[in-house]
């Protein structure tokens, strides 16, 4: 199995799923699904220091899942739908692949049972 070489850029899909592997970041994505929010509003439900929470936001931004902009002293975050579409497209491709495999297996099992039947 080939491992990822740290000197080469991480593929986009890997960054997305690595970001979503963390429950805090998934909760942030879920919250932003309801609309934009300030960093402080996003951080409020979590029992962690603001700098630690901002690290989670940085991972989400680097993965292309969140965009943020600063107006005055307030940084507001919103979902970056493009990143979610990349993840959704990959998952849909996997679903189609496995459905096709299961359909072929079902056809094979059906044929075997017909051959075994008198």
C-alpha positions in Angstrom: 0.0 0.0 0.0 1.4 3.4 -1.0 1.5 6.0 1.8 1.2 9.7 1.3 4.5 11.5 0.8 4.4 14.6 3.1 6.4 16.6 0.4 3.6 16.3 -2.1 0.3 18.2 -1.8 -2.5 16.3 -0.1 -5.3 15.5 -2.6 -8.4 17.6 -2.1 -10.6 14.6 -1.2 -8.1 13.5 1.5 -8.1 17.0 3.0 -11.9 17.0 3.0 -12.3 13.7 4.7 -9.5 14.3 7.2 -11.3 17.5 8.2 -14.6 15.8 8.5 -13.1 12.9 10.6 -13.2 15.2 13.7 -16.5 15.4 15.5 -16.0 19.1 16.5 -15.4 20.0 12.8 -18.5 18.0 11.7 -20.6 19.9 14.3 -19.3 23.2 12.9 -20.2 22.1 9.3 -23.7 21.0 10.6 -24.1 24.4 12.3 -23.0 26.3 9.3 -25.6 24.3 7.2 -28.2 26.5 9.0 -26.4 29.7 7.9 -23.4 31.9 8.5 -22.1 32.5 12.0 -19.4 34.4 13.7 -16.3 32.5 15.1 -17.4 33.3 18.6 -20.9 32.0 18.1 -19.5 28.8 16.5 -17.0 28.4 19.4 -19.6 29.0 22.1 -20.9 25.4 22.5 -17.4 23.9 22.7 -15.4 23.6 25.9 -12.1 24.7 24.5 -10.0 27.8 24.2 -10.7 30.1 21.3 -7.2 29.5 19.7 -7.8 25.8 19.8 -11.2 26.2 18.1 -9.7 28.5 15.5 -7.3 25.6 14.6 -10.4 23.5 13.7 -11.7 26.3 11.5 -8.4 26.6 9.8 -8.5 22.9 9.0 -12.0 23.3 7.6 -10.9 26.3 5.5 -7.8 24.5 4.1 -10.1 21.6 3.2 -12.3 24.0 1.2 -15.3 23.3 3.4 -15.6 26.8 5.1 -15.0 30.3 4.0 -14.6 33.2 6.4 -14.4 36.9 6.0 -13.7 39.7 8.5 -15.8 42.8 8.8 -14.5 45.1 11.4 -13.7 43.0 14.5 -16.0 40.1 13.6 -15.0 37.1 11.5 -18.0 35.4 9.9 -17.9 31.9 8.6 -20.1 30.2 6.0 -20.1 26.8 4.3 -18.2 26.4 1.1 -20.6 24.3 -0.8 -17.9 23.4 -3.4 -16.0 21.3 -0.9 -19.2 19.5 0.2 -20.0 18.8 -3.5 -16.6 17.2 -4.0 -17.2 14.9 -1.0 -20.8 14.2 -2.1 -19.6 13.4 -5.6 -17.0 11.0 -4.4 -19.5 9.3 -2.1 -22.1 9.0 -4.9 -19.4 7.5 -7.2 -18.7 4.9 -4.5 -22.4 4.2 -4.0 -22.9 3.6 -7.8 -19.8 1.3 -7.9 -21.1 -0.8 -5.0 -24.6 -1.0 -6.2 -23.3 -2.3 -9.6 -21.2 -4.9 -7.8 -24.1 -6.0 -5.7 -26.4 -6.2 -8.7 -23.8 -8.4 -10.4 -23.5 -10.6 -7.3 -27.3 -10.8 -7.1 -27.5 -11.9 -10.8 -24.8 -14.5 -10.2 -26.5 -15.9 -7.1 -29.8 -16.0 -8.9 -28.2 -17.9 -11.8 -26.6 -20.4 -9.5 -29.9 -21.0 -7.7 -31.6 -21.7 -11.1 -28.8 -24.2 -12.0 -29.2 -26.0 -8.7 -33.0 -26.2 -8.9 -34.6 -29.2 -10.6 
